[in-house]
């Protein structure tokens, strides 16, 4: 029986002159420190391994990635929007179970370190290049960028996420 591969993310646009890509993962990693050594890319009906040289994180599930196989922006353009695949065994090793991306945050109470409770996360919006939490605050809706610099704590037991937001962001 042929090995089954599962989509775990997608390549975005090429970045820089080295052939790096922007990427977005659909699933939540167990740890950013424990990352696959390669992803499988489907080319002409076959799955081929692309070995990772470097990863630079921009947020919980996105960043820049550089592969051995791609060394120019021209070659990278040919593969932008390609799906990133892993074997089922690798998915179990590197990604958390039963969690689709970061949508588990829906329903969490959003807190701010100084302001206290902001509201409840109604939706996680995954735009290319930016992930936003839509927080319901009374009759208002607030969009909070989900970036490492703004998140100070996620408490899964209490179902709360605590932000350290720049001054004035809640008034926008």
TIDREN-183609 format. One record per residue: residue number from 1; residue in three letters; x, y, z of N, C-alpha, C in turn. Coordinates in nm, 2 decimals. Example, Ala and Ser with C-alpha at 12.3 -4.5 7.8 and 13.67 -1.06 7.14 Angstrom:
# TIDREN-183609
 num residuo    n.X    n.Y    n.Z   ca.X   ca.Y   ca.Z    c.X    c.Y    c.Z
   1     ala   1.32  -0.57   0.78   1.23  -0.45   0.78   1.32  -0.33   0.78
   2     ser   1.28  -0.22   0.71   1.37  -0.11   0.71   1.29   0.00   0.79
END
This chain:
# TIDREN-183609
 num residuo    n.X    n.Y    n.Z   ca.X   ca.Y   ca.Z    c.X    c.Y    c.Z
   1     unk   0.08  -0.12   0.00   0.00   0.00   0.00   0.09   0.13   0.00
   2     unk   0.06   0.22  -0.08   0.13   0.34  -0.09   0.12   0.43   0.03
   3     unk   0.23   0.49   0.07   0.22   0.58   0.19   0.13   0.70   0.16
   4     unk   0.05   0.73   0.27  -0.05   0.84   0.26   0.02   0.96   0.31
   5     unk  -0.01   1.08   0.24   0.05   1.20   0.29  -0.07   1.30   0.32
   6     unk  -0.05   1.38   0.43  -0.15   1.47   0.47  -0.10   1.61   0.46
   7     unk  -0.19   1.70   0.41  -0.16   1.84   0.39  -0.15   1.90   0.53
   8     unk  -0.04   1.97   0.55  -0.02   2.04   0.68   0.00   2.19   0.67
   9     unk   0.01   2.24   0.54   0.03   2.38   0.52   0.04   2.41   0.37
  10     unk   0.08   2.53   0.35   0.08   2.58   0.21   0.20   2.69   0.20
  11     unk   0.26   2.68   0.08   0.36   2.78   0.05   0.29   2.91   0.00
  12     unk   0.35   3.02   0.03   0.29   3.15  -0.02   0.39   3.20  -0.12
  13     unk   0.40   3.33  -0.13   0.48   3.40  -0.23   0.63   3.38  -0.19
  14     unk   0.71   3.38  -0.29   0.86   3.38  -0.27   0.90   3.51  -0.19
  15     unk   1.00   3.50  -0.11   1.05   3.61  -0.03   1.20   3.62  -0.05
  16     unk   1.24   3.74  -0.08   1.38   3.77  -0.09   1.45   3.71  -0.22
  17     unk   1.58   3.71  -0.22   1.66   3.67  -0.33   1.71   3.53  -0.32
  18     unk   1.69   3.46  -0.21   1.75   3.33  -0.18   1.66   3.22  -0.22
  19     unk   1.53   3.25  -0.26   1.44   3.14  -0.30   1.35   3.10  -0.18
  20     unk   1.36   3.17  -0.07   1.27   3.14   0.04   1.13   3.17   0.01
  21     unk   1.04   3.10   0.09   0.89   3.12   0.07   0.83   3.17   0.20
  22     unk   0.72   3.24   0.19   0.64   3.26   0.31   0.55   3.13   0.32
  23     unk   0.52   3.08   0.44   0.44   2.96   0.45   0.34   2.98   0.57
  24     unk   0.24   2.90   0.56   0.13   2.90   0.66   0.10   2.76   0.69
  25     unk   0.10   2.72   0.82   0.06   2.58   0.86  -0.09   2.58   0.89
  26     unk  -0.16   2.47   0.85  -0.30   2.45   0.88  -0.32   2.38   1.02
  27     unk  -0.21   2.33   1.08  -0.22   2.26   1.20  -0.13   2.32   1.31
  28     unk  -0.15   2.29   1.43  -0.07   2.35   1.54   0.04   2.25   1.58
  29     unk   0.16   2.31   1.57   0.28   2.23   1.61   0.28   2.20   1.76
  30     unk   0.34   2.09   1.79   0.36   2.06   1.94   0.47   2.16   1.99
  31     unk   0.57   2.19   1.91   0.67   2.28   1.95   0.74   2.34   1.83
  32     unk   0.78   2.46   1.83   0.85   2.52   1.72   0.99   2.48   1.72
  33     unk   1.04   2.42   1.83   1.18   2.37   1.84   1.19   2.24   1.77
  34     unk   1.08   2.16   1.77   1.08   2.03   1.71   1.00   2.04   1.58
  35     unk   1.08   2.06   1.47   1.02   2.09   1.34   1.07   1.98   1.24
  36     unk   0.98   1.94   1.14   1.03   1.84   1.04   1.15   1.88   0.97
  37     unk   1.23   1.78   0.93   1.35   1.81   0.85   1.32   1.83   0.70
  38     unk   1.20   1.79   0.66   1.16   1.81   0.52   1.01   1.81   0.51
  39     unk   0.95   1.86   0.40   0.81   1.84   0.37   0.81   1.77   0.23
  40     unk   0.70   1.71   0.21   0.68   1.64   0.08   0.60   1.75  -0.01
  41     unk   0.64   1.76  -0.13   0.58   1.85  -0.23   0.53   1.76  -0.35
  42     unk   0.41   1.78  -0.39   0.36   1.70  -0.50   0.40   1.77  -0.63
  43     unk   0.48   1.69  -0.71   0.53   1.74  -0.84   0.49   1.63  -0.95
  44     unk   0.42   1.67  -1.05   0.39   1.58  -1.16   0.33   1.45  -1.11
  45     unk   0.24   1.45  -1.01   0.18   1.33  -0.96   0.26   1.25  -0.86
  46     unk   0.38   1.29  -0.83   0.46   1.22  -0.73   0.49   1.31  -0.61
  47     unk   0.51   1.25  -0.50   0.55   1.33  -0.38   0.70   1.32  -0.36
  48     unk   0.77   1.44  -0.36   0.91   1.44  -0.35   0.95   1.52  -0.22
  49     unk   1.05   1.47  -0.15   1.09   1.54  -0.03   1.17   1.67  -0.06
  50     unk   1.14   1.78   0.01   1.21   1.90   0.00   1.27   1.92   0.14
  51     unk   1.40   1.93   0.15   1.47   1.94   0.28   1.49   2.09   0.32
  52     unk   1.46   2.11   0.44   1.46   2.25   0.50   1.60   2.29   0.54
  53     unk   1.63   2.41   0.50   1.76   2.47   0.54   1.74   2.56   0.66
  54     unk   1.63   2.64   0.66   1.61   2.74   0.76   1.46   2.77   0.77
  55     unk   1.41   2.81   0.89   1.28   2.86   0.92   1.29   2.98   1.00
  56     unk   1.21   3.08   0.97   1.20   3.20   1.05   1.06   3.23   1.08
  57     unk   1.02   3.23   1.21   0.88   3.24   1.25   0.83   3.38   1.25
  58     unk   0.71   3.40   1.20   0.65   3.54   1.21   0.53   3.54   1.31
  59     unk   0.48   3.42   1.34   0.36   3.41   1.43   0.35   3.26   1.47
  60     unk   0.23   3.23   1.52   0.20   3.09   1.56   0.22   2.99   1.46
  61     unk   0.17   3.02   1.34   0.17   2.92   1.23   0.22   2.96   1.10
  62     unk   0.30   3.07   1.10   0.35   3.12   0.97   0.49   3.18   0.99
  63     unk   0.56   3.18   0.87   0.69   3.24   0.87   0.75   3.23   0.73
  64     unk   0.88   3.22   0.73   0.96   3.21   0.61   1.03   3.07   0.61
  65     unk   1.04   3.01   0.50   1.11   2.88   0.49   1.20   2.87   0.37
  66     unk   1.32   2.81   0.39   1.41   2.80   0.28   1.44   2.65   0.26
  67     unk   1.44   2.60   0.14   1.46   2.46   0.11   1.59   2.44   0.03
  68     unk   1.66   2.33   0.04   1.78   2.30  -0.03   1.75   2.30  -0.18
  69     unk   1.63   2.25  -0.22   1.59   2.24  -0.36   1.57   2.37  -0.44
  70     unk   1.55   2.48  -0.37   1.51   2.60  -0.43   1.62   2.71  -0.39
  71     unk   1.68   2.77  -0.49   1.79   2.87  -0.46   1.77   3.00  -0.53
  72     unk   1.67   3.02  -0.61   1.64   3.14  -0.67   1.50   3.18  -0.66
  73     unk   1.47   3.31  -0.67   1.33   3.36  -0.67   1.25   3.31  -0.79
  74     unk   1.32   3.30  -0.90   1.26   3.25  -1.02   1.21   3.11  -1.01
  75     unk   1.29   3.02  -0.95   1.25   2.88  -0.93   1.14   2.88  -0.82
  76     unk   1.15   2.96  -0.72   1.05   2.96  -0.61   0.91   3.00  -0.67
  77     unk   0.91   3.09  -0.76   0.78   3.13  -0.82   0.70   3.02  -0.88
  78     unk   0.78   2.92  -0.93   0.71   2.80  -0.99   0.64   2.72  -0.89
  79     unk   0.67   2.73  -0.76   0.61   2.64  -0.66   0.53   2.72  -0.56
  80     unk   0.52   2.85  -0.57   0.43   2.92  -0.48   0.29   2.87  -0.48
  81     unk   0.23   2.87  -0.37   0.09   2.81  -0.35   0.09   2.66  -0.35
  82     unk   0.21   2.59  -0.35   0.21   2.44  -0.34   0.18   2.40  -0.19
  83     unk   0.11   2.29  -0.18   0.08   2.23  -0.05   0.20   2.17   0.01
  84     unk   0.21   2.17   0.14   0.31   2.10   0.22   0.25   1.98   0.28
  85     unk   0.31   1.86   0.25   0.26   1.74   0.30   0.36   1.67   0.39
  86     unk   0.31   1.59   0.48   0.39   1.50   0.56   0.32   1.36   0.57
  87     unk   0.40   1.26   0.60   0.34   1.13   0.63   0.25   1.13   0.75
  88     unk   0.16   1.04   0.76   0.07   1.03   0.88   0.15   1.02   1.01
  89     unk   0.26   0.94   1.01   0.35   0.92   1.12   0.41   1.05   1.16
  90     unk   0.46   1.13   1.06   0.53   1.26   1.09   0.43   1.36   1.14
  91     unk   0.30   1.36   1.09   0.20   1.45   1.14   0.18   1.42   1.29
  92     unk   0.17   1.30   1.33   0.15   1.26   1.47   0.27   1.30   1.56
  93     unk   0.39   1.30   1.50   0.51   1.34   1.57   0.53   1.49   1.60
  94     unk   0.49   1.57   1.50   0.52   1.71   1.50   0.40   1.80   1.54
  95     unk   0.28   1.75   1.52   0.16   1.83   1.53   0.07   1.78   1.64
  96     unk   0.00   1.87   1.71  -0.10   1.83   1.81  -0.22   1.76   1.75
  97     unk  -0.28   1.67   1.83  -0.40   1.60   1.78  -0.52   1.68   1.79
  98     unk  -0.62   1.65   1.71  -0.76   1.70   1.72  -0.77   1.85   1.71
  99     unk  -0.67   1.91   1.66  -0.67   2.06   1.65  -0.65   2.10   1.51
 100     unk  -0.74   2.18   1.45  -0.73   2.23   1.32  -0.68   2.37   1.33
 101     unk  -0.55   2.39   1.30  -0.49   2.52   1.31  -0.51   2.58   1.44
 102     unk  -0.54   2.70   1.45  -0.56   2.77   1.58  -0.70   2.81   1.60
 103     unk  -0.79   2.74   1.53  -0.94   2.76   1.55  -0.98   2.72   1.69
 104     unk  -0.90   2.65   1.76  -0.94   2.61   1.90  -0.96   2.73   1.99
 105     unk  -0.90   2.85   1.95  -0.92   2.97   2.03  -1.06   3.03   2.03
 106     unk  -1.14   2.98   1.93  -1.28   3.03   1.92  -1.35   2.99   2.05
 107     unk  -1.41   3.09   2.12  -1.48   3.07   2.25  -1.39   3.10   2.36
 108     unk  -1.27   3.12   2.34  -1.18   3.16   2.45  -1.21   3.30   2.50
 109     unk  -1.19   3.33   2.62  -1.20   3.47   2.68  -1.07   3.54   2.64
 110     unk  -1.08   3.66   2.58  -0.97   3.74   2.55  -0.94   3.84   2.66
 111     unk  -0.82   3.84   2.71  -0.78   3.93   2.82  -0.67   4.02   2.78
 112     unk  -0.66   4.13   2.84  -0.55   4.22   2.82  -0.48   4.24   2.95
 113     unk  -0.34   4.24   2.95  -0.27   4.25   3.08  -0.31   4.36   3.17
 114     unk  -0.33   4.48   3.11  -0.36   4.60   3.19  -0.51   4.62   3.20
 115     unk  -0.58   4.60   3.09  -0.73   4.63   3.08  -0.82   4.53   3.14
 116     unk  -0.77   4.40   3.15  -0.85   4.29   3.20  -0.93   4.23   3.08
 117     unk  -1.05   4.19   3.11  -1.13   4.12   3.01  -1.17   4.21   2.89
 118     unk  -1.14   4.16   2.77  -1.17   4.23   2.65  -1.31   4.18   2.59
 119     unk  -1.32   4.04   2.59  -1.44   3.98   2.53  -1.42   3.84   2.50
 120     unk  -1.50   3.78   2.41  -1.49   3.64   2.37  -1.45   3.64   2.22
 121     unk  -1.36   3.54   2.20  -1.31   3.53   2.06  -1.42   3.46   1.98
 122     unk  -1.48   3.52   1.88  -1.59   3.47   1.80  -1.54   3.40   1.68
 123     unk  -1.42   3.44   1.63  -1.37   3.38   1.50  -1.22   3.40   1.49
 124     unk  -1.15   3.31   1.43  -1.01   3.32   1.40  -1.00   3.33   1.25
 125     unk  -0.96   3.45   1.20  -0.95   3.47   1.05  -0.81   3.46   1.00
 126     unk  -0.79   3.36   0.91  -0.66   3.34   0.86  -0.64   3.40   0.72
 127     unk  -0.60   3.52   0.72  -0.57   3.59   0.60  -0.43   3.56   0.55
 128     unk  -0.40   3.56   0.43  -0.26   3.55   0.38  -0.17   3.66   0.45
 129     unk  -0.07   3.62   0.52   0.02   3.71   0.59  -0.02   3.76   0.72
 130     unk  -0.15   3.73   0.77  -0.19   3.78   0.90  -0.31   3.70   0.95
 131     unk  -0.30   3.66   1.08  -0.41   3.59   1.14  -0.47   3.68   1.25
 132     unk  -0.60   3.70   1.24  -0.67   3.79   1.33  -0.77   3.72   1.42
 133     unk  -0.78   3.76   1.54  -0.89   3.72   1.63  -1.00   3.82   1.63
 134     unk  -1.12   3.78   1.60  -1.24   3.87   1.60  -1.30   3.85   1.74
 135     unk  -1.29   3.96   1.82  -1.34   3.95   1.96  -1.46   4.03   1.97
 136     unk  -1.57   3.97   2.03  -1.69   4.04   2.06  -1.68   4.10   2.19
 137     unk  -1.70   4.23   2.19  -1.70   4.31   2.32  -1.83   4.40   2.32
 138     unk  -1.92   4.34   2.40  -2.06   4.41   2.40  -2.12   4.40   2.26
 139     unk  -2.15   4.52   2.20  -2.20   4.53   2.07  -2.09   4.55   1.97
 140     unk  -1.97   4.57   2.01  -1.86   4.60   1.92  -1.78   4.47   1.89
 141     unk  -1.71   4.47   1.78  -1.62   4.37   1.74  -1.48   4.43   1.72
 142     unk  -1.38   4.36   1.78  -1.24   4.41   1.78  -1.16   4.31   1.70
 143     unk  -1.07   4.35   1.61  -0.98   4.26   1.54  -0.85   4.28   1.61
 144     unk  -0.79   4.16   1.66  -0.66   4.16   1.72  -0.57   4.07   1.64
 145     unk  -0.46   4.13   1.59  -0.36   4.05   1.52  -0.30   3.94   1.62
 146     unk  -0.30   3.82   1.57  -0.25   3.70   1.65  -0.10   3.69   1.62
 147     unk  -0.02   3.76   1.68   0.13   3.76   1.66   0.19   3.73   1.80
 148     unk   0.31   3.67   1.80   0.38   3.63   1.92   0.40   3.75   2.01
 149     unk   0.43   3.87   1.95   0.46   3.99   2.03   0.34   4.04   2.11
 150     unk   0.22   4.00   2.07   0.10   4.05   2.14   0.05   3.94   2.24
 151     unk   0.08   3.82   2.23   0.03   3.71   2.31   0.13   3.69   2.43
 152     unk   0.08   3.71   2.55   0.16   3.68   2.66   0.14   3.54   2.73
 153     unk   0.01   3.49   2.71  -0.02   3.36   2.78  -0.15   3.30   2.71
 154     unk  -0.14   3.17   2.69  -0.26   3.10   2.65  -0.29   2.99   2.76
 155     unk  -0.40   3.00   2.83  -0.44   2.90   2.93  -0.55   2.81   2.88
 156     unk  -0.52   2.69   2.83  -0.62   2.60   2.77  -0.71   2.55   2.88
 157     unk  -0.67   2.54   3.00  -0.76   2.49   3.11  -0.87   2.59   3.14
 158     unk  -0.83   2.72   3.15  -0.93   2.83   3.17  -0.99   2.88   3.05
 159     unk  -0.94   2.83   2.93  -0.99   2.88   2.80  -0.98   3.03   2.79
 160     unk  -0.86   3.08   2.82  -0.83   3.22   2.81  -0.70   3.25   2.73
 161     unk  -0.70   3.36   2.66  -0.57   3.41   2.60  -0.55   3.55   2.65
 162     unk  -0.43   3.57   2.70  -0.39   3.70   2.75  -0.30   3.77   2.65
 163     unk  -0.34   3.90   2.62  -0.26   3.98   2.52  -0.19   4.09   2.60
 164     unk  -0.08   4.13   2.54  -0.01   4.25   2.58  -0.01   4.34   2.46
 165     unk  -0.12   4.43   2.45  -0.14   4.50   2.33  -0.08   4.64   2.33
 166     unk  -0.04   4.69   2.22   0.01   4.83   2.21  -0.11   4.93   2.25
 167     unk  -0.07   5.04   2.32  -0.16   5.14   2.36  -0.25   5.19   2.24
 168     unk  -0.38   5.19   2.26  -0.47   5.25   2.16  -0.52   5.14   2.06
 169     unk  -0.47   5.02   2.06  -0.52   4.92   1.97  -0.67   4.88   2.00
 170     unk  -0.71   4.88   2.12  -0.85   4.85   2.15  -0.95   4.96   2.12
 171     unk  -0.90   5.08   2.10  -0.98   5.19   2.06  -1.01   5.20   1.91
 172     unk  -0.93   5.13   1.83  -0.95   5.13   1.68  -1.08   5.09   1.64
END
